[in-house]
Amino acid sequence: MKNLFLIFTSTLLLSSLSAPAADAFELDGETRNQCLEVLRAGLRAEGDEDFWAAIHAAEALTLAGKGDEVRAFLEPKLATETDDQKRVGLARELVRAGDREKATVMLDILKGDDSHGHVHAAESLYKVGFDGSPAPLVKHFQSTDDPRLLLMTAAALAKHGNKDMQKEGFNTLRSVLKGESDPAVYRLPAWVLGRIGDKSDIDRIKEKLPDSDDPVVTAFLQHSLALLGDPDAKKQILTNLQSDDPAIRTYAAVFAGEAGISGAAPFLTKQLNDENLDARIRAAQGLIVLSQ
């Protein structure tokens, strides 16, 4: 649909604009097959508690070149899903897998009066690289009192093709990172700037490290620094892959792939057998991204 004016480039490129080039890494056939087995099983996971893990499996399968498989599986689910947050997740991965028209689902939810799906819609438009009319994003960006929605609309605008919108988005992300005292809030601009920021954001993110006693928030900051090329943070990802906290292992696996840390491969391979579903899925994704 031409009126969407969407630009979707390589998903890997969008998720690692600031990441250093990956070291040479070749994924052997047996391990790749194990990765695909993990992802296909994850995609078919049932139950509300596994919904987002299944969405992550869809993302990773698309990165592995299995977009047709993802679209065939998710499209019938979108047709019957009624929860706006889940509809956003399904639509996002259909867009990532090549069905660009499904962006209308995210836009319509963002435009709607029900706030239940607004944050997810803005975040997902950021993730897939929305470059249409910024009006729905700007509306929330200028009026919301929800810091999550402010930051996700700012993130989407920071990647927008309009230079003025980019400036507004980056200014907000950096301002909140600097001035916000709540770790649950400032970890979000750090996460975004790790992917689409620049070297100047390294010091900004490092300044927040002493402020948090939450290991998950600290991991967010470390992982973003790794994407921006900080050598100490890249080493820390290897440590985080061995964490007792499945959330930290999960996030570390994603960033290990995006930051091109080939030394993480043995830890990621071991994590393919993790007891936590999302940790297994993200380990598979990390290995696939490293091999590309």
Backbone hydrogen bonds, N-H to C=O, Kabsch-Sander energy under -0.5 kcal/mol:
donor,donor_aa,acceptor,acceptor_aa,energy
4,L,1,M,-1.6
5,F,2,K,-1.5
7,I,129,G,-0.6
8,F,6,L,-0.5
9,T,7,I,-0.5
14,L,10,S,-2.5
15,S,11,T,-1.9
16,S,12,L,-0.6
16,S,13,L,-1.1
17,L,14,L,-0.5
18,S,195,R,-1.2
19,A,16,S,-1.1
23,D,260,G,-1.5
27,L,25,F,-0.5
28,D,26,E,-0.6
32,R,28,D,-2.5
33,N,29,G,-2.3
34,Q,30,E,-1.8
35,C,31,T,-2.5
36,L,32,R,-2.4
37,E,33,N,-2.2
38,V,34,Q,-2.4
39,L,35,C,-2.4
40,R,36,L,-2.7
41,A,37,E,-2.2
42,G,38,V,-2.3
43,L,39,L,-2.5
44,R,40,R,-1.1
45,A,42,G,-1.6
50,D,47,G,-1.3
51,F,48,D,-1.3
54,A,50,D,-2.3
55,I,51,F,-1.8
56,H,52,W,-2.1
57,A,53,A,-2.0
58,A,54,A,-1.9
59,E,55,I,-2.1
60,A,56,H,-2.3
61,L,57,A,-2.4
62,T,58,A,-2.2
63,L,59,E,-2.1
64,A,60,A,-1.5
65,G,62,T,-1.9
66,K,61,L,-2.8
70,V,66,K,-1.9
71,R,67,G,-2.7
72,A,68,D,-2.2
73,F,69,E,-1.5
74,L,70,V,-2.7
75,E,71,R,-2.1
78,L,74,L,-2.2
79,A,75,E,-1.6
80,T,76,P,-0.7
80,T,77,K,-0.8
81,E,77,K,-1.7
87,R,83,D,-2.5
88,V,84,D,-2.2
89,G,85,Q,-1.9
90,L,86,K,-2.6
91,A,87,R,-2.8
92,R,88,V,-3.0
93,E,89,G,-1.9
94,L,90,L,-1.8
95,V,91,A,-2.5
96,R,92,R,-2.7
97,A,93,E,-1.6
98,G,95,V,-1.8
99,D,94,L,-2.9
100,R,98,G,-1.3
102,K,99,D,-1.5
103,A,100,R,-2.0
104,T,101,E,-1.8
105,V,102,K,-1.2
106,M,102,K,-0.8
107,L,103,A,-2.4
108,D,104,T,-2.9
109,I,105,V,-1.9
110,L,106,M,-2.2
111,K,107,L,-2.2
112,G,108,D,-1.1
115,S,113,D,-0.6
117,G,114,D,-0.7
118,H,115,S,-1.3
119,V,115,S,-0.6
121,A,117,G,-2.4
122,A,118,H,-2.5
123,E,119,V,-2.6
124,S,120,H,-2.4
125,L,121,A,-2.2
126,Y,122,A,-2.0
127,K,123,E,-2.3
128,V,124,S,-2.3
129,G,125,L,-1.0
130,F,125,L,-1.8
137,L,134,P,-0.5
138,V,134,P,-3.1
139,K,135,A,-2.4
140,H,136,P,-1.1
141,F,137,L,-2.7
142,Q,138,V,-2.4
143,S,139,K,-0.8
144,T,140,H,-2.6
150,L,146,D,-2.4
151,L,147,P,-2.2
152,M,148,R,-2.3
153,T,149,L,-2.4
154,A,150,L,-2.2
155,A,151,L,-2.2
156,A,152,M,-2.1
157,L,153,T,-2.4
158,A,154,A,-2.3
159,K,155,A,-1.0
160,H,157,L,-1.4
163,K,161,G,-0.5
166,Q,162,N,-2.5
167,K,163,K,-2.3
168,E,164,D,-2.2
169,G,165,M,-2.6
170,F,166,Q,-2.9
171,N,167,K,-2.5
172,T,168,E,-2.0
173,L,169,G,-2.4
174,R,170,F,-2.6
175,S,171,N,-2.1
176,V,172,T,-2.7
177,L,173,L,-2.1
178,K,174,R,-1.9
179,G,175,S,-2.6
180,E,176,V,-2.5
185,V,182,D,-1.7
186,Y,182,D,-2.5
187,R,183,P,-1.6
188,L,185,V,-1.6
190,A,186,Y,-1.5
191,W,187,R,-2.2
192,V,188,L,-2.2
193,L,189,P,-3.0
194,G,190,A,-1.9
195,R,191,W,-0.7
195,R,192,V,-1.2
196,I,192,V,-2.4
197,G,193,L,-2.0
201,D,198,D,-2.3
202,I,199,K,-1.7
203,D,199,K,-0.5
204,R,200,S,-0.8
205,I,201,D,-2.4
206,K,202,I,-2.7
207,E,203,D,-1.9
208,K,205,I,-1.4
209,L,205,I,-0.6
209,L,206,K,-1.1
211,D,208,K,-1.4
212,S,208,K,-0.5
212,S,209,L,-0.9
218,T,214,D,-2.5
219,A,215,P,-2.1
220,F,216,V,-2.1
221,L,217,V,-2.2
222,Q,218,T,-2.7
223,H,219,A,-3.0
224,S,220,F,-2.1
225,L,221,L,-2.2
226,A,222,Q,-2.1
227,L,223,H,-1.9
228,L,224,S,-1.5
229,G,226,A,-1.5
230,D,225,L,-2.5
234,K,230,D,-1.8
235,K,231,P,-1.6
236,Q,232,D,-1.8
237,I,233,A,-1.5
238,L,234,K,-0.8
238,L,235,K,-0.6
239,T,235,K,-1.2
240,N,236,Q,-2.8
241,L,237,I,-1.8
242,Q,239,T,-1.5
243,S,240,N,-1.6
249,R,245,D,-2.1
250,T,246,P,-2.3
251,Y,247,A,-2.5
252,A,248,I,-2.6
253,A,249,R,-1.9
254,V,250,T,-1.5
255,F,251,Y,-2.2
256,A,252,A,-2.4
257,G,253,A,-1.5
258,E,254,V,-2.1
259,A,255,F,-2.7
260,G,257,G,-1.1
261,I,256,A,-2.4
262,S,260,G,-1.3
264,A,261,I,-2.0
265,A,262,S,-1.8
268,L,264,A,-2.6
269,T,265,A,-2.7
270,K,266,P,-2.0
271,Q,267,F,-2.0
272,L,268,L,-0.7
272,L,269,T,-0.9
273,N,270,K,-1.7
274,D,271,Q,-2.0
280,R,276,N,-2.0
281,I,277,L,-2.5
282,R,278,D,-2.8
283,A,279,A,-1.7
284,A,280,R,-2.2
285,Q,281,I,-2.3
286,G,282,R,-2.7
287,L,283,A,-2.2
288,I,284,A,-2.2
289,V,285,Q,-2.9
290,L,286,G,-2.4
291,S,287,L,-1.5
292,Q,289,V,-1.4
